[in-house]
Amino acid sequence: MKYLVFSDLHGSARGLQLLKEAVAKENPDVLLCLGDTLFGAYDDDPHAVATFFHECGKTILSVRGNCDHAYDETVLGVGLPYEQILYAFGHRLWLRHAPFWDEFRGGDIVFYGHTHQKYMGKDRGVLTCNPGSIGKPRDGSASYAILEEGDLRLMNAEDGTLIESVTL
């Protein structure tokens, strides 16, 4: 099983193209979307994003971002809970748009977005990963993360290079 984790697409046409290229290159089984999906980019194309969600042929699990709305669930065809807890490769994953540690439900890997800045490291003793933003990066490059058994990687979406990796 292979997971591609992305956040803060904000409907960006350029970000969507980068996401499509990442899906083609990585061939993940599941896409994990950490919110802020349809609106907010200078080049947003929410119709194209919705079409991708419906036609990409991948399982997509998502959480609601601060720019997402209840009706986005219908448009995207996925649920948008405020958090998801998943189990993968013997790890409990906590997915949120923003980490809100006071609401932490436990887990040994936390995935969050919201800041538009990639990060991977230990926070409060827990492996924490923000894949950055694929649509509106604030740190110089669009990015995403890949989770596979034994490995978590941050990837540059613009040139396909490895930014950082952690052995699980």
CYANA upper distance limits for C-alpha pairs under 8 A (distance plus 0.5 A):
  1 MET  CA     28 PRO  CA      7.99
  1 MET  CA     29 ASP  CA      6.50
  1 MET  CA     30 VAL  CA      8.37
  1 MET  CA    148 GLU  CA      6.99
  1 MET  CA    149 GLU  CA      8.03
  2 LYS  CA     27 ASN  CA      8.41
  2 LYS  CA     28 PRO  CA      5.36
  2 LYS  CA     29 ASP  CA      5.79
  2 LYS  CA     30 VAL  CA      7.03
  2 LYS  CA    146 ILE  CA      7.67
  2 LYS  CA    147 LEU  CA      6.48
  2 LYS  CA    148 GLU  CA      5.45
  2 LYS  CA    149 GLU  CA      8.28
  3 TYR  CA     28 PRO  CA      5.89
  3 TYR  CA     29 ASP  CA      6.59
  3 TYR  CA     30 VAL  CA      5.41
  3 TYR  CA     31 LEU  CA      6.26
  3 TYR  CA     32 LEU  CA      7.31
  3 TYR  CA    146 ILE  CA      6.16
  3 TYR  CA    147 LEU  CA      5.54
  3 TYR  CA    148 GLU  CA      7.01
  4 LEU  CA     23 VAL  CA      8.15
  4 LEU  CA     26 GLU  CA      8.32
  4 LEU  CA     28 PRO  CA      6.38
  4 LEU  CA     30 VAL  CA      6.92
  4 LEU  CA     31 LEU  CA      5.42
  4 LEU  CA     32 LEU  CA      6.59
  4 LEU  CA    144 TYR  CA      7.55
  4 LEU  CA    145 ALA  CA      6.30
  4 LEU  CA    146 ILE  CA      5.23
  4 LEU  CA    147 LEU  CA      7.05
  5 VAL  CA     31 LEU  CA      6.44
  5 VAL  CA     32 LEU  CA      5.12
  5 VAL  CA     33 CYS  CA      6.53
  5 VAL  CA     34 LEU  CA      7.94
  5 VAL  CA    131 PRO  CA      7.19
  5 VAL  CA    144 TYR  CA      6.26
  5 VAL  CA    145 ALA  CA      5.43
  5 VAL  CA    146 ILE  CA      6.64
  5 VAL  CA    147 LEU  CA      8.13
  6 PHE  CA     31 LEU  CA      8.16
  6 PHE  CA     32 LEU  CA      6.85
  6 PHE  CA     33 CYS  CA      5.73
  6 PHE  CA     34 LEU  CA      6.71
  6 PHE  CA    113 GLY  CA      8.45
  6 PHE  CA    131 PRO  CA      6.38
  6 PHE  CA    132 GLY  CA      7.86
  6 PHE  CA    133 SER  CA      7.44
  6 PHE  CA    134 ILE  CA      7.04
  6 PHE  CA    143 SER  CA      8.00
  6 PHE  CA    144 TYR  CA      5.41
  6 PHE  CA    145 ALA  CA      7.05
  7 SER  CA     33 CYS  CA      6.11
  7 SER  CA     34 LEU  CA      5.18
  7 SER  CA     35 GLY  CA      6.21
  7 SER  CA     36 ASP  CA      7.38
  7 SER  CA     37 THR  CA      7.93
  7 SER  CA    112 TYR  CA      8.37
  7 SER  CA    113 GLY  CA      5.93
  7 SER  CA    114 HIS  CA      7.91
  7 SER  CA    116 HIS  CA      8.35
  7 SER  CA    131 PRO  CA      7.16
  7 SER  CA    132 GLY  CA      6.99
  7 SER  CA    133 SER  CA      5.76
  7 SER  CA    134 ILE  CA      6.83
  7 SER  CA    135 GLY  CA      8.48
  7 SER  CA    144 TYR  CA      8.04
  8 ASP  CA     34 LEU  CA      7.62
  8 ASP  CA     35 GLY  CA      6.46
  8 ASP  CA     36 ASP  CA      5.28
  8 ASP  CA     37 THR  CA      6.43
  8 ASP  CA    113 GLY  CA      7.24
  8 ASP  CA    114 HIS  CA      7.11
  8 ASP  CA    116 HIS  CA      7.21
  8 ASP  CA    132 GLY  CA      8.11
  8 ASP  CA    133 SER  CA      5.40
  8 ASP  CA    134 ILE  CA      6.80
  8 ASP  CA    135 GLY  CA      6.48
  8 ASP  CA    136 LYS  CA      7.26
  9 LEU  CA     15 GLY  CA      6.50
  9 LEU  CA     16 LEU  CA      7.59
  9 LEU  CA     35 GLY  CA      8.39
  9 LEU  CA     36 ASP  CA      6.79
  9 LEU  CA     37 THR  CA      5.51
  9 LEU  CA     38 LEU  CA      7.49
  9 LEU  CA     41 ALA  CA      8.39
  9 LEU  CA    133 SER  CA      6.91
  9 LEU  CA    134 ILE  CA      5.90
  9 LEU  CA    135 GLY  CA      4.58
  9 LEU  CA    136 LYS  CA      7.22
 10 HIS  CA     36 ASP  CA      5.86
 10 HIS  CA     37 THR  CA      5.17
 10 HIS  CA     38 LEU  CA      5.37
 10 HIS  CA     39 PHE  CA      4.99
 10 HIS  CA     40 GLY  CA      5.39
 10 HIS  CA     41 ALA  CA      5.76
 10 HIS  CA     44 ASP  CA      7.17
 10 HIS  CA    135 GLY  CA      6.52
 10 HIS  CA    136 LYS  CA      7.70
 11 GLY  CA     15 GLY  CA      8.06
 11 GLY  CA     16 LEU  CA      7.73
 11 GLY  CA     37 THR  CA      6.25
 11 GLY  CA     38 LEU  CA      4.57
 11 GLY  CA     39 PHE  CA      5.41
 11 GLY  CA     40 GLY  CA      7.19
 11 GLY  CA     41 ALA  CA      6.61
 11 GLY  CA     43 ASP  CA      7.97
 11 GLY  CA     44 ASP  CA      4.83
 11 GLY  CA     45 ASP  CA      5.75
 11 GLY  CA     46 PRO  CA      5.53
 11 GLY  CA     49 VAL  CA      6.64
 11 GLY  CA    135 GLY  CA      7.75
 12 SER  CA     16 LEU  CA      6.47
 12 SER  CA     38 LEU  CA      8.33
 12 SER  CA     39 PHE  CA      8.24
 12 SER  CA     40 GLY  CA      8.32
 12 SER  CA     41 ALA  CA      5.74
 12 SER  CA     42 TYR  CA      7.70
 12 SER  CA     43 ASP  CA      5.75
 12 SER  CA     44 ASP  CA      4.76
 12 SER  CA     45 ASP  CA      6.67
 12 SER  CA     46 PRO  CA      8.41
 12 SER  CA    135 GLY  CA      5.73
 12 SER  CA    136 LYS  CA      8.05
 13 ALA  CA     17 GLN  CA      6.78
 13 ALA  CA     43 ASP  CA      6.34
 13 ALA  CA     44 ASP  CA      6.27
 13 ALA  CA     45 ASP  CA      6.26
 13 ALA  CA     48 ALA  CA      8.13
 13 ALA  CA     49 VAL  CA      8.47
 13 ALA  CA    135 GLY  CA      8.42
 14 ARG  CA     18 LEU  CA      6.84
 14 ARG  CA     43 ASP  CA      8.00
 14 ARG  CA    135 GLY  CA      7.30
 15 GLY  CA     19 LEU  CA      6.60
 15 GLY  CA    134 ILE  CA      5.71
 15 GLY  CA    135 GLY  CA      4.54
 15 GLY  CA    136 LYS  CA      8.02
 15 GLY  CA    142 ALA  CA      8.06
 16 LEU  CA     20 LYS  CA      6.61
 16 LEU  CA     49 VAL  CA      7.21
 16 LEU  CA    134 ILE  CA      8.31
 16 LEU  CA    135 GLY  CA      7.66
 17 GLN  CA     21 GLU  CA      6.75
 18 LEU  CA     22 ALA  CA      6.64
 18 LEU  CA    134 ILE  CA      7.68
 18 LEU  CA    157 ALA  CA      6.50
 18 LEU  CA    158 GLU  CA      7.26
 19 LEU  CA     23 VAL  CA      6.65
 19 LEU  CA    134 ILE  CA      7.57
 19 LEU  CA    157 ALA  CA      7.98
 20 LYS  CA     24 ALA  CA      6.69
 21 GLU  CA     25 LYS  CA      6.57
 22 ALA  CA     26 GLU  CA      6.29
 22 ALA  CA     27 ASN  CA      8.36
 22 ALA  CA    157 ALA  CA      7.18
 22 ALA  CA    160 GLY  CA      8.29
 23 VAL  CA     27 ASN  CA      5.74
 23 VAL  CA     28 PRO  CA      6.91
 28 PRO  CA     58 LYS  CA      8.25
 29 ASP  CA     58 LYS  CA      6.68
 29 ASP  CA     59 THR  CA      7.25
 30 VAL  CA     58 LYS  CA      6.35
 30 VAL  CA     59 THR  CA      5.35
 30 VAL  CA     60 ILE  CA      6.29
 30 VAL  CA     61 LEU  CA      7.95
 31 LEU  CA     58 LYS  CA      7.37
 31 LEU  CA     59 THR  CA      6.73
 31 LEU  CA     60 ILE  CA      5.23
 31 LEU  CA     61 LEU  CA      6.80
 32 LEU  CA     60 ILE  CA      6.48
 32 LEU  CA     61 LEU  CA      5.55
 32 LEU  CA     62 SER  CA      6.23
 33 CYS  CA     37 THR  CA      8.33
 33 CYS  CA     60 ILE  CA      7.69
 33 CYS  CA     61 LEU  CA      6.70
 33 CYS  CA     62 SER  CA      4.96
 33 CYS  CA     63 VAL  CA      6.98
 34 LEU  CA     62 SER  CA      6.34
 34 LEU  CA     63 VAL  CA      5.83
 34 LEU  CA     64 ARG  CA      7.59
 34 LEU  CA     65 GLY  CA      7.47
 34 LEU  CA     95 LEU  CA      7.42
 34 LEU  CA     96 ARG  CA      6.81
 34 LEU  CA     97 HIS  CA      5.67
 34 LEU  CA    111 PHE  CA      8.19
 34 LEU  CA    112 TYR  CA      6.66
 34 LEU  CA    113 GLY  CA      6.27
 35 GLY  CA     62 SER  CA      7.04
 35 GLY  CA     63 VAL  CA      5.83
 35 GLY  CA     64 ARG  CA      5.39
 35 GLY  CA     65 GLY  CA      4.56
 35 GLY  CA     66 ASN  CA      8.09
 35 GLY  CA     67 CYS  CA      8.34
 35 GLY  CA     68 ASP  CA      7.45
 35 GLY  CA     97 HIS  CA      6.10
 35 GLY  CA    113 GLY  CA      7.73
 35 GLY  CA    114 HIS  CA      8.24
 36 ASP  CA     64 ARG  CA      7.44
 36 ASP  CA     65 GLY  CA      5.11
 36 ASP  CA     66 ASN  CA      7.00
 36 ASP  CA     67 CYS  CA      5.63
 36 ASP  CA     68 ASP  CA      5.95
 36 ASP  CA    114 HIS  CA      8.25
 37 THR  CA     49 VAL  CA      8.42
 37 THR  CA     65 GLY  CA      8.16
 37 THR  CA     67 CYS  CA      8.28
 37 THR  CA     68 ASP  CA      7.29
 38 LEU  CA     44 ASP  CA      7.82
 38 LEU  CA     45 ASP  CA      8.00
 38 LEU  CA     46 PRO  CA      5.44
 38 LEU  CA     49 VAL  CA      7.24
 38 LEU  CA     50 ALA  CA      8.35
 38 LEU  CA     68 ASP  CA      7.73
 38 LEU  CA     72 ASP  CA      8.20
 39 PHE  CA     44 ASP  CA      6.60
 39 PHE  CA     45 ASP  CA      8.34
 39 PHE  CA     46 PRO  CA      7.04
 39 PHE  CA     67 CYS  CA      7.52
 39 PHE  CA     68 ASP  CA      8.24
 40 GLY  CA     44 ASP  CA      7.07
 40 GLY  CA     67 CYS  CA      8.10
 41 ALA  CA    135 GLY  CA      7.67
 41 ALA  CA    136 LYS  CA      7.22
 45 ASP  CA     49 VAL  CA      7.07
 46 PRO  CA     50 ALA  CA      6.61
 47 HIS  CA     51 THR  CA      6.62
 48 ALA  CA     52 PHE  CA      6.69
 49 VAL  CA     53 PHE  CA      6.79
 49 VAL  CA     76 LEU  CA      8.38
 50 ALA  CA     54 HIS  CA      6.78
 50 ALA  CA     75 VAL  CA      6.66
 50 ALA  CA     76 LEU  CA      5.45
 50 ALA  CA     77 GLY  CA      8.42
 51 THR  CA     55 GLU  CA      6.48
 51 THR  CA     76 LEU  CA      8.41
 52 PHE  CA     56 CYS  CA      5.86
 53 PHE  CA     60 ILE  CA      7.99
 53 PHE  CA     76 LEU  CA      6.51
 53 PHE  CA     77 GLY  CA      7.80
 54 HIS  CA     76 LEU  CA      7.44
 54 HIS  CA     77 GLY  CA      7.25
 60 ILE  CA     78 VAL  CA      7.64
 61 LEU  CA     78 VAL  CA      7.45
 61 LEU  CA     79 GLY  CA      8.00
 62 SER  CA     78 VAL  CA      7.42
 62 SER  CA     79 GLY  CA      7.14
 62 SER  CA     80 LEU  CA      6.20
 62 SER  CA     81 PRO  CA      7.91
 62 SER  CA     84 GLN  CA      8.41
 63 VAL  CA     79 GLY  CA      7.93
 63 VAL  CA     80 LEU  CA      5.14
 63 VAL  CA     81 PRO  CA      5.58
 63 VAL  CA     82 TYR  CA      5.90
 63 VAL  CA     83 GLU  CA      6.15
 63 VAL  CA     84 GLN  CA      7.30
 63 VAL  CA     95 LEU  CA      7.65
 63 VAL  CA     96 ARG  CA      6.78
 63 VAL  CA     97 HIS  CA      7.05
 64 ARG  CA     68 ASP  CA      6.31
 64 ARG  CA     69 HIS  CA      8.20
 64 ARG  CA     80 LEU  CA      5.21
 64 ARG  CA     81 PRO  CA      6.14
 64 ARG  CA     82 TYR  CA      5.61
 64 ARG  CA     83 GLU  CA      7.98
 64 ARG  CA     96 ARG  CA      8.24
 64 ARG  CA     97 HIS  CA      7.02
 65 GLY  CA     82 TYR  CA      8.05
 65 GLY  CA     97 HIS  CA      5.69
 65 GLY  CA     98 ALA  CA      8.31
 65 GLY  CA    114 HIS  CA      7.87
 66 ASN  CA     97 HIS  CA      8.11
 68 ASP  CA     72 ASP  CA      6.98
 69 HIS  CA     73 GLU  CA      8.20
 70 ALA  CA     80 LEU  CA      8.07
 71 TYR  CA     75 VAL  CA      7.14
 72 ASP  CA     76 LEU  CA      6.38
 72 ASP  CA     80 LEU  CA      8.49
 73 GLU  CA     77 GLY  CA      6.06
 73 GLU  CA     78 VAL  CA      5.80
 73 GLU  CA     79 GLY  CA      5.87
 73 GLU  CA     80 LEU  CA      6.53
 74 THR  CA     78 VAL  CA      7.62
 82 TYR  CA     96 ARG  CA      6.90
 82 TYR  CA     97 HIS  CA      7.94
 83 GLU  CA     94 TRP  CA      7.71
 83 GLU  CA     95 LEU  CA      5.95
 83 GLU  CA     96 ARG  CA      5.29
 83 GLU  CA     97 HIS  CA      8.09
 84 GLN  CA     94 TRP  CA      6.55
 84 GLN  CA     95 LEU  CA      5.60
 84 GLN  CA     96 ARG  CA      7.40
 85 ILE  CA     92 ARG  CA      7.37
 85 ILE  CA     93 LEU  CA      6.04
 85 ILE  CA     94 TRP  CA      5.28
 85 ILE  CA     95 LEU  CA      6.76
 86 LEU  CA     92 ARG  CA      6.37
 86 LEU  CA     93 LEU  CA      5.56
 86 LEU  CA     94 TRP  CA      7.21
 86 LEU  CA     95 LEU  CA      8.49
 87 TYR  CA     91 HIS  CA      6.04
 87 TYR  CA     92 ARG  CA      5.18
 87 TYR  CA     93 LEU  CA      6.46
 88 ALA  CA     92 ARG  CA      7.15
 88 ALA  CA     93 LEU  CA      7.79
 88 ALA  CA    149 GLU  CA      8.50
 89 PHE  CA    148 GLU  CA      8.40
 89 PHE  CA    149 GLU  CA      6.14
 89 PHE  CA    150 GLY  CA      8.22
 91 HIS  CA    107 GLY  CA      7.75
 91 HIS  CA    108 ASP  CA      6.71
 91 HIS  CA    109 ILE  CA      7.53
 92 ARG  CA    106 GLY  CA      8.19
 92 ARG  CA    107 GLY  CA      5.07
 92 ARG  CA    108 ASP  CA      6.12
 92 ARG  CA    109 ILE  CA      6.94
 93 LEU  CA    107 GLY  CA      6.01
 93 LEU  CA    108 ASP  CA      6.91
 93 LEU  CA    109 ILE  CA      5.42
 93 LEU  CA    110 VAL  CA      6.28
 93 LEU  CA    111 PHE  CA      7.74
 94 TRP  CA    105 ARG  CA      7.84
 94 TRP  CA    106 GLY  CA      7.60
 94 TRP  CA    107 GLY  CA      6.44
 94 TRP  CA    108 ASP  CA      8.45
 94 TRP  CA    109 ILE  CA      6.87
 94 TRP  CA    110 VAL  CA      5.29
 94 TRP  CA    111 PHE  CA      6.63
 95 LEU  CA    110 VAL  CA      6.62
 95 LEU  CA    111 PHE  CA      5.41
 95 LEU  CA    112 TYR  CA      6.46
 96 ARG  CA    110 VAL  CA      8.47
 96 ARG  CA    111 PHE  CA      6.97
 96 ARG  CA    112 TYR  CA      5.52
 96 ARG  CA    113 GLY  CA      7.85
 97 HIS  CA    112 TYR  CA      5.45
 97 HIS  CA    113 GLY  CA      5.51
 97 HIS  CA    114 HIS  CA      6.19
 98 ALA  CA    112 TYR  CA      5.91
 98 ALA  CA    113 GLY  CA      6.33
 98 ALA  CA    114 HIS  CA      5.99
 98 ALA  CA    115 THR  CA      8.34
 99 PRO  CA    104 PHE  CA      8.19
 99 PRO  CA    110 VAL  CA      8.33
 99 PRO  CA    111 PHE  CA      8.35
 99 PRO  CA    112 TYR  CA      6.32
100 PHE  CA    104 PHE  CA      7.32
107 GLY  CA    126 VAL  CA      8.21
108 ASP  CA    126 VAL  CA      5.96
108 ASP  CA    127 LEU  CA      6.73
109 ILE  CA    126 VAL  CA      6.60
109 ILE  CA    127 LEU  CA      5.37
109 ILE  CA    128 THR  CA      6.22
109 ILE  CA    129 CYS  CA      8.06
110 VAL  CA    126 VAL  CA      7.59
110 VAL  CA    127 LEU  CA      6.81
110 VAL  CA    128 THR  CA      5.18
110 VAL  CA    129 CYS  CA      6.66
111 PHE  CA    128 THR  CA      6.54
111 PHE  CA    129 CYS  CA      5.44
111 PHE  CA    130 ASN  CA      6.28
111 PHE  CA    131 PRO  CA      8.33
112 TYR  CA    128 THR  CA      8.43
112 TYR  CA    129 CYS  CA      7.04
112 TYR  CA    130 ASN  CA      5.57
112 TYR  CA    131 PRO  CA      8.07
113 GLY  CA    117 GLN  CA      8.42
113 GLY  CA    130 ASN  CA      5.75
113 GLY  CA    131 PRO  CA      7.17
113 GLY  CA    132 GLY  CA      6.81
113 GLY  CA    133 SER  CA      7.84
115 THR  CA    132 GLY  CA      7.67
115 THR  CA    133 SER  CA      8.48
115 THR  CA    138 ARG  CA      8.45
116 HIS  CA    132 GLY  CA      5.23
116 HIS  CA    133 SER  CA      5.09
116 HIS  CA    136 LYS  CA      7.21
116 HIS  CA    137 PRO  CA      5.61
116 HIS  CA    138 ARG  CA      5.89
116 HIS  CA    139 ASP  CA      7.76
117 GLN  CA    130 ASN  CA      7.60
117 GLN  CA    131 PRO  CA      7.95
117 GLN  CA    132 GLY  CA      4.86
117 GLN  CA    133 SER  CA      7.04
117 GLN  CA    137 PRO  CA      6.96
117 GLN  CA    138 ARG  CA      6.31
117 GLN  CA    139 ASP  CA      5.96
118 LYS  CA    129 CYS  CA      8.07
118 LYS  CA    130 ASN  CA      5.61
118 LYS  CA    131 PRO  CA      5.45
118 LYS  CA    132 GLY  CA      4.25
118 LYS  CA    133 SER  CA      7.83
118 LYS  CA    139 ASP  CA      7.96
118 LYS  CA    143 SER  CA      7.80
118 LYS  CA    154 LEU  CA      8.42
119 TYR  CA    128 THR  CA      8.09
119 TYR  CA    129 CYS  CA      6.09
119 TYR  CA    130 ASN  CA      5.44
119 TYR  CA    131 PRO  CA      7.12
119 TYR  CA    132 GLY  CA      7.55
120 MET  CA    127 LEU  CA      7.83
120 MET  CA    128 THR  CA      6.11
120 MET  CA    129 CYS  CA      4.94
120 MET  CA    130 ASN  CA      6.88
120 MET  CA    131 PRO  CA      8.49
120 MET  CA    154 LEU  CA      8.29
120 MET  CA    164 GLU  CA      8.31
121 GLY  CA    127 LEU  CA      6.18
121 GLY  CA    128 THR  CA      5.97
121 GLY  CA    129 CYS  CA      7.26
122 LYS  CA    126 VAL  CA      5.69
122 LYS  CA    127 LEU  CA      5.09
122 LYS  CA    128 THR  CA      6.20
123 ASP  CA    127 LEU  CA      6.95
123 ASP  CA    128 THR  CA      6.59
131 PRO  CA    143 SER  CA      6.59
131 PRO  CA    144 TYR  CA      5.21
131 PRO  CA    145 ALA  CA      5.73
131 PRO  CA    154 LEU  CA      6.94
132 GLY  CA    137 PRO  CA      7.07
132 GLY  CA    142 ALA  CA      7.43
132 GLY  CA    143 SER  CA      6.14
132 GLY  CA    144 TYR  CA      6.99
133 SER  CA    137 PRO  CA      5.21
133 SER  CA    138 ARG  CA      8.15
133 SER  CA    142 ALA  CA      6.11
133 SER  CA    143 SER  CA      6.44
133 SER  CA    144 TYR  CA      7.77
134 ILE  CA    142 ALA  CA      4.95
134 ILE  CA    143 SER  CA      5.67
134 ILE  CA    144 TYR  CA      7.00
134 ILE  CA    157 ALA  CA      7.55
135 GLY  CA    142 ALA  CA      7.08
136 LYS  CA    142 ALA  CA      7.65
137 PRO  CA    141 SER  CA      6.34
137 PRO  CA    142 ALA  CA      5.85
137 PRO  CA    143 SER  CA      8.36
141 SER  CA    156 ASN  CA      7.19
141 SER  CA    157 ALA  CA      7.95
141 SER  CA    158 GLU  CA      7.35
142 ALA  CA    156 ASN  CA      6.67
142 ALA  CA    157 ALA  CA      5.80
142 ALA  CA    158 GLU  CA      6.66
143 SER  CA    154 LEU  CA      7.57
143 SER  CA    155 MET  CA      6.04
143 SER  CA    156 ASN  CA      5.07
143 SER  CA    157 ALA  CA      5.07
143 SER  CA    158 GLU  CA      7.87
144 TYR  CA    154 LEU  CA      6.48
144 TYR  CA    155 MET  CA      5.95
144 TYR  CA    156 ASN  CA      7.29
144 TYR  CA    157 ALA  CA      6.92
145 ALA  CA    152 LEU  CA      7.57
145 ALA  CA    153 ARG  CA      5.95
145 ALA  CA    154 LEU  CA      4.94
145 ALA  CA    155 MET  CA      6.29
146 ILE  CA    151 ASP  CA      8.49
146 ILE  CA    152 LEU  CA      6.23
146 ILE  CA    153 ARG  CA      5.65
146 ILE  CA    154 LEU  CA      7.06
146 ILE  CA    155 MET  CA      7.99
147 LEU  CA    151 ASP  CA      6.52
147 LEU  CA    152 LEU  CA      5.11
147 LEU  CA    153 ARG  CA      7.10
148 GLU  CA    152 LEU  CA      6.91
149 GLU  CA    168 LEU  CA      8.10
150 GLY  CA    167 THR  CA      6.07
150 GLY  CA    168 LEU  CA      5.02
151 ASP  CA    165 SER  CA      7.55
151 ASP  CA    166 VAL  CA      6.38
151 ASP  CA    167 THR  CA      5.20
151 ASP  CA    168 LEU  CA      5.89
152 LEU  CA    165 SER  CA      6.10
152 LEU  CA    166 VAL  CA      5.78
152 LEU  CA    167 THR  CA      7.01
152 LEU  CA    168 LEU  CA      7.55
153 ARG  CA    162 LEU  CA      7.57
153 ARG  CA    163 ILE  CA      7.96
153 ARG  CA    164 GLU  CA      6.31
153 ARG  CA    165 SER  CA      4.72
153 ARG  CA    166 VAL  CA      6.96
154 LEU  CA    162 LEU  CA      6.74
154 LEU  CA    163 ILE  CA      5.86
154 LEU  CA    164 GLU  CA      5.73
154 LEU  CA    165 SER  CA      6.69
155 MET  CA    160 GLY  CA      6.81
155 MET  CA    161 THR  CA      6.31
155 MET  CA    162 LEU  CA      5.22
155 MET  CA    163 ILE  CA      5.83
155 MET  CA    164 GLU  CA      7.79
156 ASN  CA    160 GLY  CA      5.72
156 ASN  CA    161 THR  CA      5.79
156 ASN  CA    162 LEU  CA      6.77
156 ASN  CA    163 ILE  CA      6.77
157 ALA  CA    161 THR  CA      8.13
